[in-house]
Amino acid sequence: MLHELRIYRCLPGRLPALLNRFQNSTLPIWQRHGIRQAGFWTTVIGESNLDLHYLLAWESLAERETKWNAFQADPEWIAKRAESEKDGPILANVSSAILQPTAFSSVK
């Protein structure tokens, strides 16, 4: 099992729009594509309270490539993303890392 850590840094004042997009648009589309989320977090104390951190669970890099590419090309996602940005862009930047558990990790 691999996990993908994604960190979205929002433009000032746009985190609520991102959270709304995930809750009401992205998650149902992910479910249709078989994309499994392992959790979402916002920052209470830390570098920036403009960030959304989340983890996705993948069986393999091949699964990630297939499912993520299908999601990105999904016409409903493209429309919902554009609709969510009608008042302007939401994200300043996105970072992503693929994580592999260590032998002593409680998560396998």
Summary of the structure (lengths in Angstrom):
residues: 108
radius of gyration: 14.5
end to end distance: 6.2
largest distance: 46.1
contacts: 273
relative contact order: 0.29
helix: 39%
strand: 31%
